Amino acid sequence: MQTLTIRADEALISQIVAISKALADTTNQKLIIDDGYADEAKYQSRFSEYEADIEAIRRGELETYPLEGIRDEIAKW
């Protein structure tokens, strides 16, 4: 099995998907179409977590470590 990535506008993608499904049906081939929205949802979820952390840092509710302290700890190794 091979993977193909196509970047195009929504209209063209819809047409390509329809043609691909029809071709797969007529040739009795298995076709798996991954729309990528699951990856986008995962990315958005992580981004939302980062935004929440930034707000918590600004409110003083989340402790951060100074870069110098981290450098000192790494230098010990």
Backbone as a chain_set.jsonl record, in Angstrom:
{"seq": "MQTLTIRADEALISQIVAISKALADTTNQKLIIDDGYADEAKYQSRFSEYEADIEAIRRGELETYPLEGIRDEIAKW", "coords": {"N": [[0.827, -1.169, 0.0], [0.423, 2.293, -0.651], [0.951, 5.78, 0.177], [-0.53, 8.917, -0.472], [-0.276, 12.38, -0.637], [-2.22, 15.195, -1.103], [-2.457, 18.569, -1.782], [-4.809, 20.962, -2.094], [-7.56, 23.116, -3.094], [-10.801, 22.969, -1.431], [-12.898, 22.237, -3.177], [-11.645, 20.942, -5.377], [-10.407, 18.822, -4.03], [-12.662, 17.443, -3.105], [-13.727, 16.536, -5.535], [-11.645, 14.89, -6.445], [-11.658, 12.929, -4.442], [-14.222, 11.815, -4.825], [-13.974, 10.731, -7.427], [-11.891, 8.925, -6.971], [-13.065, 7.151, -5.113], [-15.086, 6.075, -6.708], [-13.578, 4.795, -8.704], [-12.17, 2.93, -7.142], [-14.301, 1.367, -6.25], [-15.248, 0.244, -8.674], [-13.125, -1.342, -9.404], [-12.854, -3.076, -7.359], [-11.055, -2.487, -5.264], [-9.367, -1.697, -2.207], [-9.77, 1.34, -0.549], [-8.515, 3.838, 1.438], [-9.283, 6.791, 2.913], [-7.965, 9.469, 4.487], [-8.868, 12.259, 6.102], [-7.411, 14.08, 7.564], [-8.401, 15.694, 9.563], [-8.407, 14.722, 12.139], [-5.746, 14.962, 12.946], [-5.562, 17.731, 12.91], [-7.366, 18.403, 14.94], [-6.05, 17.298, 17.135], [-3.742, 18.896, 17.131], [-4.926, 21.42, 17.612], [-5.946, 20.983, 20.149], [-3.597, 20.638, 21.685], [-2.475, 23.163, 21.265], [-4.36, 24.767, 22.539], [-3.932, 23.939, 25.156], [-1.349, 24.965, 25.552], [-1.901, 27.709, 25.355], [-3.512, 28.017, 27.613], [-1.64, 27.451, 29.599], [0.086, 29.639, 29.265], [-1.568, 31.759, 30.041], [-1.941, 31.017, 32.731], [0.654, 31.315, 33.675], [0.967, 34.083, 33.392], [-0.901, 34.937, 35.299], [0.397, 34.139, 37.512], [0.027, 31.617, 38.498], [1.33, 29.393, 37.643], [4.447, 27.962, 37.882], [7.567, 28.845, 36.511], [10.811, 28.0, 35.208], [13.921, 29.639, 35.442], [16.062, 30.256, 32.644], [18.815, 30.325, 33.116], [19.112, 28.772, 35.412], [18.422, 26.26, 34.468], [20.447, 25.873, 32.599], [22.629, 25.735, 34.369], [22.039, 23.363, 35.746], [22.207, 21.49, 33.646], [24.889, 21.763, 32.989], [26.102, 20.487, 35.113], [25.857, 17.813, 34.556]], "CA": [[0.0, 0.0, 0.0], [1.165, 3.543, -0.706], [0.265, 6.96, 0.676], [-0.46, 10.072, -1.351], [-0.738, 13.616, -0.024], [-2.608, 16.188, -2.099], [-2.852, 19.862, -1.218], [-5.589, 21.709, -3.078], [-8.738, 23.706, -2.462], [-11.81, 21.997, -1.014], [-13.679, 21.769, -4.329], [-10.846, 19.976, -6.12], [-10.236, 17.641, -3.177], [-13.937, 16.705, -3.127], [-13.832, 15.861, -6.824], [-10.642, 13.814, -6.47], [-12.143, 11.877, -3.545], [-15.353, 11.142, -5.48], [-13.449, 9.928, -8.533], [-11.102, 7.83, -6.387], [-13.992, 6.168, -4.553], [-15.753, 5.385, -7.823], [-12.593, 3.91, -9.325], [-11.912, 1.824, -6.214], [-15.482, 0.492, -6.266], [-15.351, -0.502, -9.931], [-12.008, -2.286, -9.519], [-12.836, -3.871, -6.124], [-9.838, -2.179, -4.513], [-9.577, -1.055, -0.917], [-9.331, 2.737, -0.545], [-8.611, 4.474, 2.747], [-9.105, 8.231, 2.764], [-7.774, 10.135, 5.774], [-9.08, 13.674, 5.823], [-6.462, 14.899, 8.302], [-9.031, 16.499, 10.605], [-8.008, 14.196, 13.447], [-4.476, 15.597, 13.267], [-5.845, 19.14, 13.185], [-7.997, 18.468, 16.255], [-4.991, 17.041, 18.113], [-2.917, 20.102, 17.165], [-5.686, 22.484, 18.256], [-6.028, 20.65, 21.56], [-2.299, 20.958, 22.295], [-2.33, 24.611, 21.211], [-5.219, 25.296, 23.596], [-3.244, 23.689, 26.423], [-0.257, 25.931, 25.651], [-2.494, 29.01, 25.636], [-3.946, 27.989, 29.009], [-0.42, 27.561, 30.406], [0.565, 31.028, 29.17], [-2.433, 32.568, 30.899], [-1.644, 30.659, 34.122], [1.944, 31.951, 34.0], [0.7, 35.526, 33.545], [-1.622, 35.126, 36.558], [1.257, 33.704, 38.594], [-0.457, 30.335, 39.002], [2.184, 28.326, 37.14], [5.848, 28.301, 38.101], [8.498, 28.593, 35.413], [12.194, 27.92, 35.629], [14.78, 30.551, 34.664], [16.961, 29.585, 31.716], [20.136, 30.19, 33.727], [19.06, 27.628, 36.325], [18.424, 25.046, 33.656], [21.815, 25.749, 32.069], [23.497, 25.293, 35.458], [21.754, 21.956, 35.995], [22.755, 20.723, 32.528], [26.351, 21.801, 33.071], [26.504, 19.535, 36.134], [25.853, 16.475, 33.992]], "C": [[0.878, 1.24, 0.0], [0.303, 4.679, -0.177], [0.499, 8.115, -0.281], [-1.003, 11.272, -0.607], [-1.021, 14.618, -1.132], [-3.029, 17.45, -1.373], [-3.543, 20.655, -2.324], [-6.789, 22.325, -2.359], [-9.808, 22.632, -2.248], [-12.584, 21.418, -2.196], [-12.92, 20.699, -5.104], [-10.658, 18.689, -5.317], [-11.514, 16.8, -3.195], [-14.098, 15.936, -4.425], [-12.858, 14.684, -6.912], [-11.101, 12.643, -5.605], [-13.275, 11.104, -4.209], [-14.877, 10.239, -6.614], [-12.685, 8.716, -8.002], [-11.995, 6.745, -5.811], [-14.674, 5.377, -5.661], [-14.798, 4.399, -8.487], [-12.313, 2.697, -8.437], [-13.085, 0.841, -6.207], [-15.541, -0.36, -7.532], [-14.241, -1.532, -10.09], [-11.877, -3.181, -8.29], [-11.536, -3.704, -5.341], [-10.214, -1.507, -3.198], [-8.993, 0.354, -0.975], [-9.562, 3.318, 0.839], [-8.33, 5.955, 2.542], [-9.073, 8.842, 4.159], [-7.868, 11.627, 5.51], [-8.156, 14.599, 6.602], [-7.083, 15.722, 9.417], [-8.675, 15.998, 11.985], [-6.694, 14.826, 13.883], [-4.679, 17.061, 13.627], [-6.464, 19.302, 14.569], [-6.968, 18.244, 17.358], [-4.102, 18.276, 18.267], [-3.639, 21.213, 17.912], [-5.797, 22.241, 19.748], [-4.731, 21.005, 22.279], [-2.095, 22.46, 22.332], [-3.153, 25.263, 22.315], [-4.584, 25.093, 24.966], [-2.107, 24.678, 26.622], [-0.792, 27.318, 25.979], [-2.932, 29.104, 27.091], [-2.742, 28.11, 29.941], [0.114, 28.99, 30.404], [-0.265, 31.929, 30.074], [-2.171, 32.281, 32.372], [-0.322, 31.272, 34.567], [1.739, 33.437, 34.238], [-0.02, 35.835, 34.851], [-0.775, 34.718, 37.759], [0.857, 32.367, 39.188], [0.408, 29.163, 38.565], [3.629, 28.78, 37.248], [6.678, 27.956, 36.868], [9.915, 28.574, 35.967], [13.034, 28.874, 34.788], [15.769, 29.752, 33.812], [18.344, 29.367, 32.33], [20.19, 28.985, 34.672], [19.101, 26.304, 35.578], [19.817, 24.805, 33.068], [22.775, 25.227, 33.131], [23.291, 23.808, 35.751], [22.332, 21.078, 34.891], [24.265, 20.668, 32.602], [26.884, 20.798, 34.098], [26.6, 18.118, 35.571], [27.108, 16.253, 33.236]], "O": [[1.96, 1.236, 0.588], [-0.919, 4.559, -0.093], [1.589, 8.271, -0.832], [-2.076, 11.197, -0.009], [-0.176, 14.864, -1.992], [-3.854, 17.409, -0.46], [-2.942, 20.974, -3.35], [-7.004, 22.087, -1.171], [-9.731, 21.538, -2.806], [-12.889, 20.225, -2.207], [-13.487, 19.664, -5.451], [-10.742, 17.593, -5.87], [-11.447, 15.575, -3.29], [-14.561, 14.795, -4.413], [-13.215, 13.611, -7.398], [-10.947, 11.487, -5.998], [-13.294, 9.874, -4.165], [-15.336, 9.104, -6.738], [-12.82, 7.611, -8.528], [-11.729, 5.557, -5.991], [-14.822, 4.159, -5.564], [-15.192, 3.275, -8.797], [-12.229, 1.571, -8.926], [-12.884, -0.373, -6.164], [-15.85, -1.55, -7.468], [-14.4, -2.499, -10.835], [-10.923, -3.951, -8.175], [-10.989, -4.675, -4.819], [-11.243, -0.838, -3.094], [-7.853, 0.54, -1.4], [-10.681, 3.29, 1.351], [-7.263, 6.329, 2.054], [-10.039, 8.741, 4.915], [-7.051, 12.192, 4.784], [-8.12, 15.798, 6.324], [-6.359, 16.39, 10.155], [-8.644, 16.789, 12.928], [-6.534, 15.186, 15.05], [-4.04, 17.572, 14.547], [-6.124, 20.238, 15.294], [-7.002, 18.913, 18.391], [-3.749, 18.661, 19.382], [-3.04, 21.882, 18.754], [-5.747, 23.187, 20.535], [-4.757, 21.602, 23.355], [-1.595, 22.987, 23.325], [-2.693, 26.208, 22.956], [-4.679, 25.959, 25.836], [-1.911, 25.182, 27.728], [-0.203, 28.031, 26.791], [-2.751, 30.138, 27.733], [-2.814, 28.797, 30.96], [0.548, 29.49, 31.442], [0.28, 32.767, 30.792], [-2.178, 33.204, 33.186], [-0.193, 31.703, 35.713], [2.284, 33.991, 35.193], [0.22, 36.882, 35.454], [-1.181, 34.927, 38.902], [1.307, 32.02, 40.28], [0.237, 28.051, 39.065], [3.992, 29.853, 36.763], [6.502, 26.898, 36.263], [10.176, 29.074, 37.061], [12.887, 28.922, 33.567], [16.248, 28.696, 34.227], [18.973, 28.336, 32.091], [21.191, 28.27, 34.722], [19.743, 25.349, 36.016], [20.304, 23.674, 33.045], [23.629, 24.386, 32.848], [24.256, 23.078, 35.978], [22.894, 20.022, 35.18], [24.863, 19.632, 32.308], [28.007, 20.313, 33.959], [27.37, 17.307, 36.085], [27.308, 15.176, 32.675]]}, "num_chains": 1, "name": "protein.A"}
